[in-house]
Structure formats: C-alpha cells, structure tokens
Amino acid sequence: MLELDLRAYKCPQQFIQFKLGLREAISLKQAITFNISSEQNTDDIERYLQKKMYYYKLNKQQALLLVEPLRV
C-alpha cells in the first residue's frame, strides 16, 4: 500500500498532489493512504472520488483518507 502526506500542502497544491498520488496508485494497482490536515477542507477531493466512483474511507479524526481505486 502506498502512502502520501498531504499535510504540508494547501489548496490547490493539495489537490494536485492528491491526483498525482492517485495516478501512481492506479498505475501500480495498489491502494493508497493520504495523510491530511484535519483543518483543511477536503470537499474537492471527496467530490472527485465520488465522481470517479472510487471506493474510499475518510477518517477525519485520524486525518486519514484511504482510497482503493481498483475496487468496484
């Protein structure tokens, strides 16, 4: 499983790094965990995942986002 820390980024860099990490996970056929800041808004990321119908779990208390792009 891949892991990417997005806490150092602010929007729009956070979203760009998210998409790059997701692209890498898809090419390697792996799930990816993103470390996110609990203060930052993740609405854009969630809308993108819903639009693409990716399976994901967002845990705001632990500031973790798990995405399984190949799961149907």
N, C-alpha and C positions, 0 to 999 in steps of 0.2 A: 504494500500500500504506500502510495506517495503522500507527502506532507508538505504544505506550503504555508508560511507565516505571512499573513496579510496585515498584521497589526501596525507595521511601520508605514503603510501607505494610506493616503487619503484619496477620496474620490476626485477625479476619475481614475487615478493610477491604481487604486484598489481593484476596480472593476476590470481594468486591462490586465493586471497581473492574475486575477481570478480566471479570466478567459484563457490566458496563456497556460496556466497550470492545468486547467480542464482539458485543453487541447493535448497537452503532454500525456495526461492520464488516459485519454481516449486512444492515442497512438500506441501507448504501452499496454492497453487493455487492463487497466488497474483502477481501483477506487482511489479517491484522493480525499485527504482531510485538510481543511483550511483552518488555520488559527486566525480568528478575527477579534477585533476590539469590540468589547461589549457596548462601548459608547457610539460606535459608528453605525450608520444606517445601512442595512443590508437589503433594502427593498428592491433595488435594481438587480441584485444577484438572484434573489428569490423569484422575481418576475421572469428573468432569463431562464432559470431552471424549470419553471413551470411551463413556459412557452415551448421549450425544447423537450418537455416531458421526461426530464431526468429524475431518477429516484434520489432523494436527498433527505438528510435529517439535520435540522438546525437546533443546536442546544445553546441558547443564549446565556444560560447560567455559567456554563463552562467555556463559552466563547469558541465553540467548535462547529464546523459545518462539514458533514460527511456527504460526499457525492459519489454515487455509483453510476457512471454514465452508461454502462453497458447493460444494466439491469432493466428489464422490461416490467 
